[in-house]
Amino acid sequence: MSPSSFDLTRRSIVFGGLGVAGMTIVPSLVQAQARAETLLVVQELGPNSLDMQGVGSNQTVNGLSWNCYDRLLTYASKTLPDGTLSYDREKLAPELAASWEVAADGMSCTFKLRKDAKFHDGTPVTAKDVKWSFDRAVKVGGFPTFQMSAGSLEKPEQFVVVDDHTFRIDYVRKDKMLLFNVAVVVPFIINSELAKKNATAEDPWALAWLKTNEAGGGAYRIESWKPGSETVLTRFDDWKSGPLPKVKRVIARDVPSAGTRRAMLERGDADISSGFAPRDFEQIIREGKVKVSGVPIPNALWYVALNTAKPPFDNIKLRQAIAWAMPYEQIQGSAFFGRAVPMYGGAADVSKPVWPQPFPYVTDLDKAKALMKEAGFESGLDTTLSLDTGTATVGEPTAILIQESLAKIGIKAGIEKIPGANWRTTLNKKELPLALNRFSGWLDYPEYYFYWNFHGNNSIFNISSYQNKTMDALIDKARFTTDDAEYDKAVKDFIALCMRDVPVVPLNQPIHDVAMQKGISGYEFWFHREPDYRQFVKG
């Protein structure tokens, strides 16, 4: 063999070896890139519907709506002291509407829509779609319609198509919450022609079809949905309402076991998860294998609601007795492991117009027993304390501690566990004597919280059935006054009235904890507490 022949043969072997190596390396690179562009979420409970305006839709459906549909407006971002991104409750930002302008008389707002916006099927988005979507939100009933009314969005006549890319809202009254309400989850923009093709005379808003089909134009589209198992979202590359997301694909798997979810996260088999017990989050933070973002949820409380419309808890002295009998510190330590902000032991006088704020009650069984006697229940009573099994991680130990403490003042409270799927329906009947519940108001205003929970319009979330004309007048004054001093006084007065009448006993302000891999950035806390996949970046 000549030297030249040998060299050629050797080079062929070397290059051949590189070719074989390349055949194994290139797929690995592709897989690595695909993994870098895919977010794997493990969650306790996935969506039970694709339409958050539908009856009985669960919390996770809000996240689908947020990522798969656009709204006219969204909220600007800010950075919290610990470095976490958060929505800014005071600043709005464009989404489907490129710009908007409030009329000089303050009685209407005109929105200019992006002319290049498309739905997922390629259909251009027009003002007719926006009107149909807003009409649906105010006419479909239940929670969506009540939510719209919280911002004085009440009837279809308010929503006007000016031209294909111009939409106007006419106000029924000046309401500082109106535009902020336009940016919450409910008024999402639906492909109206597609929805109407699948509507019926009995179902004009296509509730049945949209429960299992998506008709949006948001940053992500639903690739597949297997209820109880997995939801897969893929990026909509023609999305024009913001910067194109870095994450191309989101796989959200339903893993009911918190232990399994935690193990997957700590092994690196999942990118993000939430819904662990406070004890787990306390350990996760201490061990430091993954990072945790924890944000106190604005306008939110864990509380015990007392049915003020029916005996025995229509008795204010009895309600006050329960407020003095609650084992606040035990609940904070043993059920929440400090992953909540205490809402007890506050000042007797309300000095600031802020909500939530600690009530003046602490655990004082002597005061509780004295009030039991004044209320005519010196010999005690039997009742039930209900909780949502979907919140059993903290709810069950909390309920047991409350049960033990109430027994010390003669109240025998049997614990009633209600399946999460039936919880809201059961609450809406307003028949439970005592209920352990959590509520958070999307709009971070005291009067918004009180409007939902304590106003005489008796919304689905007023589970205490609390009715008080003085309270109504104070809430309405705070909602609509333009005088700062009058506003501050109204808020302080309705908080003081709530502390006195005790329709609910606040326990704490929950912290929303989310655990994720250290290489992930861009997580943003939102009032709806669902992840906004548009912001995430994988390192």
Secondary structure, 3 states (H helix, E strand, C coil): CCHHHHHHHHHHHHHHHHHHHHHHHHHHHHHHHHHHCEEEEEECCCCCCCCCCCCCCCHHHHHHHHHHCCCCEEEEEEECCCCCEEEEEEEEEECCEEEEEECCCCCEEEEEECCCCECCCCCECCHHHHHHHHHHHHHCCHHHHHHHHCCCCCCHHHEEEEECCEEEEECCCCCCCHHHHHCCCCCCCCCHHHHHHCCCCCCCCCHHHHHHCCCCCCCEEEEEEECCCEEEEEECCCCCCCCCCCCCEEEEEECCCHHHHHHHHHHCCCCEEECCCHHHHHHHHHHCCCEEEEEECCCEEEEEEECCCCCCCCCHHHHHHHHHHCCHHHHHHHHCCCCEEECCCCCCCCCCCCCCCCCCCCCCHHHHHHHHHHCCCCCCEEEEEEEEHHHHHHHHHHHHHHHHHHHCCCEEEEEEEECHHHHHHHHHHCCCCEEEEEEECCCCCHHHHHHHHCCCCCCCCCCCCCCCHHHHHHHHHHHHCCCHHHHHHHHHHHHHHHHHHCCEEEEEEEEEEEEECCCEECCEECCCCCCCHHHCEEC
